Amino acid sequence: MSERVCPHCGAPLEGVSIYDDTICDYCGSEVKGEKREETQTQTQRVREKSKYRINWVDTYVTDSNYTNRQRCVAIPKGEKRALKFKVYFDAVKEDAVEKTRFTLGSYQTRKIVSRDTIKINLKKGDTSITYQKPMGSFEEGEYMLGLTLDESTDLFFINIIVGSAPIIKEKINTAVNRQICAQTALNMCRTRKLSATGMIPVQSNILSIPYGAKYKELLGIPEGVETYMIFETSLRKAKKGLAICSDGIYLKADSQRVHLSWYDFLFMQISTEDGLRISKHWFVNWSGGTELMAELLSDIQRRIIEDISYK
């Protein structure tokens, strides 16, 4: 992740986070990690103020009959399918009719481009609603969607890309954001309760797991890149599989070996049609890990686009 050197002898501390304590392999000195700053995100502050506690928003494109459904945080310019927002929140305590607000703003122009207010009927125990927004007429670039389930509380914000993303492309490769992307992927892989065969957690070093050397070679993972998760479909037969790593996604589909940087990964559409599909790349896992892996990948996309610094 971040490059570090020993403060005692100047030797490189390879593959060690700036926040971790370690021992220098060259001089044997103990090196203390930096303290993490405990900061509260804008999303967390908004949640504390809201009457309805919004926990997560899933975004996807789909045909009108809910076929051809693909999770995404970026949609192509002129996409004909509808962009849908599935908003998850804590269970509603009592029946209510609310006016839900959806406000879409552009990062490029710093202006509001649309405001929608819709009336929704919330029933006791409800935990989600779905909202649809035609996006084909929007200009390319990055947008922020603010939403709330009633008129009296602050907005909950998420980010959406239409077409290209010049601001994110410029910002995502800074040292700070490369580390944020890696840490986000690591956290998401570590906190998931995984029960499906074929989803293999890795403690950074891929060589520490069975068949690790073979996975590393087949996927083309370079030296010094940390690995957090293997999705093993038929890698042992040298066919298909993928790895979530510190610098993006490494995958092998048929004879094709691909590295998706975190920026490239944001533009992938993820579905479970006849297996796991990451845009044009297709994987099948008969042991049942397809849905879990699709959810993990799409959640990493959403978390990265929310967590990176736009400063």
N, C-alpha and C positions, 0 to 999 in steps of 0.2 A: 504494500500500500504506500505510505509515505516513506521516503528515503531517510534513514537515520544513520548517524555515525557515533561511535563511542566517544564521549567527551574526555576520556582519559588517554586513549592512544590514537584516535582518529580513524580506526578501522570501520568499515561499513557494517551495519546491523541489518542484514538482509531479511526481508519478509516479516519484520517486527513492526507492529503499530506504534505510533508515537505515544499512545496511551498505556502501553504495556511495560511492566518491569521485565528486565531480561539480564542475562549474563553475557558479556563480550566473549566470543570464541577465541579472540586473539590474545587479550591480556588478562582475561578472567575477572575483570572488574564488574561490580553490580551497577546497572544503569537503571535509574528510576524513570517511569513514564510520566508524561504530563497529566495534569488533572483535567478531567472533562468539565466543561461549563454546563451547568444544569440550567437550560433555558426553556422557556415556555413558548411553544409555537403559537402562531396566530390562530390556528384551528383549535388548539386546546383552550385558549382564552375565550373563543366564541362559544365553545361547548358549555363552559361554566355559566354563561349568561342565558343560555337558551331555555325556553319553557319546555321544548321537546329536545331531547339530547340526541343529536344526529351522530352516528358512530362511523359510518362509511358510505361512500357513494360508488357504485359499480357503473361503468359506462360501456356501452356496446352499440353496434349497428346491427340492424335486423330488418328483414322484410316485414310487411304488414301482418303476415300470419305467423310471425315469430320463427320462421325458418331462416336458414343462412345467417345464424346469429354468431357474431364475433366480438369478443371483448377487445377494447382498445382505449388508448388515451389520445390517439391521433387518427384523424379521418382524412381520406384523400379529398382534394378540392373537387367539388361537384358530385360527391357521393350521393347516389340516388336512394339508398336505404335510409331509414330513419335513425337518428342518434337518440338512444334512450338512456335515461339516468335512473338507476334503481337506488333509491335512498333508504338506507337502513337506520333505524333509530330504536331507542328503548321502548318497550311495550307501552302503548297508550293506556293511561289510567282510567279514562272514561270517554264515552262517545262524545264527539265534537265535530262541528263543521268549521273549517278554518280556510282562510284565504292564504294560499301558499304563493310565495314570491320567488321568481327566477330572474336574476339580473345578470346579463352577459356583458363583460367589458373587454376591450382590446388593449393588450400591452403596448402595441405599436402607437396607437393614437391617444392612449390614455383617456378614452371616451367610452361611455355606455352605448352599446350598439343595439340592445334590445332589453325590454322589461316585460315580463309576463306575470299576470296574477290569475291563479285558477282556484276555484272553490273545490275543496276535497272533503269527503265524509270519512272521518276517522272513527273506527270502532274500537271499543275497549279490547286491548290485547294485540291490536295491529302493530307490526314491527317494520313495515316497509311500504313505500309507494313507488310507482313508476311514472316518469314524466318523459314526454317525447318532444324533440326539437328538430325541425328541418334545418340542416346546416349547409345545404348545397349552394346557397346564395352568398355565404359569408366569404370575405376575402381571406387569403392565406395568412397564417400567422398564429400567434399564441393568444388565447383568451382565458379569462378568469370568470367562472360561474359562481355567483353568490346565491344561496338559496336558504329559505327558512320555511318551516311548516306553518307559521302563523305570522301575523303582521306586527306583533309587538316586540319581537326579539331580533338580535343581530343576525347577519347572514353567516352561513357556513360556506367556506370557499373551496373550490376545486379548480384545477387547470385543465384546459383542453387545447389540442393542436388541430388546426385546419390546414391541410396541405403541408407546406414547409414550416420550419420553426427557426428563423434566423437568430432570434435572441437566445434561445436555448442552445443552439449550435455553437454560438460564441462562448456562452457561459459554462457549458457542461464540462469542458476540457480544462478548466482551471484546476490547480492542485487541490483546492478546498472541495470542489464539487466532485472530482474523481474519488476523493476519500469518502464523501457523503454517499455516493453511489455504491461503493464497495461496502461501506458499513451498513447501508440500508439492506442490501442483498444478504449480507451475513446475518443481520438481525432477523429478517424474514425467514430465512432457512432454519435458524436456530430455534425460533419460537413456535414453529409449526409442530403439531402432534401428528407424526407420519406413521401410518400403519400399512401402507401399500407396498407390496413387493416391487422392487425396481426403483424406488426412490431411496437413494443411499446418501445419508448425511456424511460430510467429510470434515474433519477437524483441520482445515486449511491445507494440509499436505496430502495430496492425492495418493502418494506412494504409501501412505499408512493404511490403506484399505486393500482387501483382496482384489486382485486384477487391476490395481491402481496404475501400474506401469503401462499396462495394455490400454486402459482408458486414456491415459495421458498421450500416448503415441497416436492412437486412432483419432482423437479429437484435435490433436495439434496444440496442446496447451503448453506454452513456453515455460522455461525455467523462471522461477521467481513469482509466478502468478498463483495466487491462492485459490483453492477450489472449495466451495461450500456445499454443493449438492450435485449428485450424479442422477440422471434419469436413464436407467438402463433398460432399453427395449430389446436390442439385439447387438449390443456393442461387442459382446464376447464372440459373436460370429462375424465381426468386422462390418456390420451393416449400419445400424441406426442407434442414436442416443444423443444425449446432450449433457453439458455441465454448466452450472451457474458458478461463475468465477469472479475474482475481484475486479477484473477489467471488462466484464461483459459475459456474453453467452457463447460457448463453443458447442457446435453441433455437427453431427454427421448424419446426413440423410442420403441413403443409397450411396453413390460414389462421390457425393459432394461433401466437402468439409468446409465449414463456414465459421467465421468469428464475427459476432454481432457486437459492436461497441455499444456502450449504454445509450448513446444517441441513436444509433441504428435500431436498437431494441425497442425504443419508444414508439417506433413507427410500425412495429409488427402487430398484426391482428391475430388474436388467439381464439381458437374454437376447439370443440371436441366432436367435430363431425367425422365419424368413422375413425376415431383415434384422436391424438393430439395434433393440431395443426398450428404452426407458427407461420402465418402468411402462407407461402408456397411450400414450406417444409412440413413433411407429414411423418408422424410416428405412431406406432401402435404398441400398446402395452396390455397384453391380455390378462395381466394380474390385477388390474383395477386401479392403477395409479394415475390414469389419464385425467380424470376430473380434478384430483388433488393437485396435479402438476399444473394444469391450466389455471386453476385458481391462484396458485402460488406465483406463477409468472405474471399474471395480470395484476395481482396485488403489488408485486415489485415495481411494475410499470407505474402504477398509480402513486405509490409511495415516493418513487424517485422524482417524478414530476412535481410533487408537492414539497419535497424536502430540499431540493437543490437551491442554492443561493442565486438570486437574480441580480445581485448588486454588482 
